[in-house]
């Protein structure tokens, strides 16, 4: 069972999400909060697996709350669910440690799929968010980033680098396992070490390093 916490300042949105997710056999909505600060308190109390987090909220916004969560040991996965699809929001969400970024008009089935995906340790960006992220990366001169990224990758073993490149290509754990002839648990172990060695909080940040190094 995947335990989900909903953090959004709109009670109607919270109710709609709770109703939608409540119909899934493998999901359980364990709580709701109206701002980031209240959300942090409920994470401590309820220990959810996944947090659905709005961006613009009073007291503490979703990006600040996400960043605070990822400073804790063993934080839950975070999916940013927002009406705003701006390049800056996507980049800030990734930098804060969000594991997913979806718009609120995303079909219900895709939101459910995103929750299951991030709960399994993978990243989930909406197609429009992915385009925004890639567009912003391409707008920065490679010389500004490639050297630093390449240096960061030198700490990886040959196999870890292969896995990192696959992550950079957007492959899932099962796809990486198939391509590299590894078991899925072995892939998960490699990805965990990548996050530690590259000081990253999610797969998207790993993908950005690989992209900056010019390997994908």
N, C-alpha and C positions, 0 to 999 in steps of 0.2 A: 504494500500500500504506500503510495506517494502522498506525503503530508504537505498541504499547500496553505500558505498564508497570503491573503490579499491585502495590499496596502494601496489605498486610493482615497482621495478626499471626497469623491462623489458617491454617496450612499446608493444611488441607483446603479452605478457601475459595479459596485461591490455586490449588490444583490443579484444582478444579472450574471456576474461571473460565478457566484456561489451556486446559483441555480443550474447553470450550465455544467459546472464541474461536478456538482453533486450527483449527476446522472451517470458518472463514469465509475465502473466497478473498481478500478485500481487507483482512484484519486479520492482524497479526503480533505475538505476545507476545514482546517483546524482553528482558523481565526481570521478576523478582519481588523484593519487599523485605518485611521483617517489621515495620518501623516507619517513621515519617516521616523520621527522620534518614538511615536507609539508603536510603530512597526518593529523597531529595534528592541523595545521592551518585550514585545510578544515573541520575538525570535528567541530571546533568552528563556521565556516562560514555556513556550510550546515546542521548541526545537523542530521547526518544519524542515522538509527536504528542499522545497522550492518556494521562493517568494515572488509573487507577481507584484511588480512595483511601478507605480505611476511616477512621472517626473515632477510635474509642477504641483506641489502641495504646500500648505502652510506649515509653520514651525520648522520643519526640515524637509528639503526636497528629496526626491528619489535617488538622485545621483550622489548626494552627500551621504544618504543612508546606506546606499550600496557600497560606497567606499569604506564607511565605518564597519559594515558587516565583514568585509574582506580583510580587515585588520584583526579579526578574531580567529582563533584556531577552529578549524573544521566548520567554516561558514556554510550556510545553505546556498544552493544555486539561486541566481536571481535572473528573472526575465523582466526586462523593462517593457511595459505595455503603455503606450502613449499615443496621443493624437498628433504629436509633433514629429515630423520626419525630416529634421534639419541635419545637415552634415555635422554641425558642431555637437548636436545631441548624441548622434551615433558615436562619434569619437570619444566624447566625454563618458558615455556609458561603458564603452569598451575599456577605457583607461581606468574607470572606477572599479572594474572587475565584473561587470554584468556578463552573464553567460548567454543571454538572448536579448533580442531587441525586436519587438513587434508593434505594429500599429493597432489601435483599438478596433479598427474596421476589419482586422484579420478574421477570416471565417472561423467559427467555433472549433471546427475539427482541427484546424492548423494550430490554434492556441493549445488544445489538448496535446497535439503531437509535440509542440515545443516544450511543454512541461515534461513529458516523458523523455524527450531527447536530453534536456539539460540534467534531469535527474539521473540519467545514465552516464553523465560526465562529459557530454559533448556540447558544442555550441550551436545556437540557432539564431540566425539573423533573417529578417524578412528580406525578400528579393530587393525591395527598394532601399533598405538599409545597407545591404551588401553593395549595391551600386554606389551609394553615397560614400561608403568607406573606401572602396577602390578608387573612386573619382578623386577623393581628397588625397589619397596616397600618391596617385599619379601626378597630382598637381605640384608636388614637392620634388625638387631636383634630387635625383638619386645620390649625387655626391654628398648631399647633406646627411644621408642616413646609411648608405651602404657599408661604409667602413666600420662604423660602430656595430651594426648588425652582424657583420661577418666576424668581428672580434667576439661578440657574445656567443656565436655558434661554435667557437673553437673548444668550448668546454664539453661538447657532446661527443659521444662515441660514434663510430661509423653507423651503427644500427640506429642510434637515437637520431642522428641527422637524417637518415632515410625516413624515419617515422615523422620527423618534423616537417620534411618536405611534403609528405602525404597530408599532414594536417594543413599545411599551407595551401594545398590544392583543394581543401574542403572535403576530404574523404572522411567517412565515418569510421569508427573503430572496426566494424565488420569488413568494410571495404579495404582498410589498411591491412587487416589480417589476411584477406584473400590475396592482395597484391604482393605482400612480403612473405607469404607462407608462414604466418605466425598464428598462434592461438589468440582469441580475443582477450583473455586475461593477461597475456604477455604484452599485447598492444596497450592495454590500460596501464600496465606497470611502466612501460616506456613513456607514455603520455604524462603520467604522474611525475616521472623524473625530469621530463622536459620542463614542466611547470616550475619545478624546484630550481633546476639549473639556470633557467632563463629568467627567474624571478618574475614569473607571470602568474596571473590569477585565473586565466581562462585560455581556451584553445585559440580564440580570436587573436589574443596578444601574441601567441606563438606564431600564428600565421602571418601577422604583421612583421615580425622579425625576419621570417623566411622570405617574405616578399621584399623587404628592404634590402636583404642580402642578394637579391636578384636570382634566387634559386627556383622561383616559380613565375 
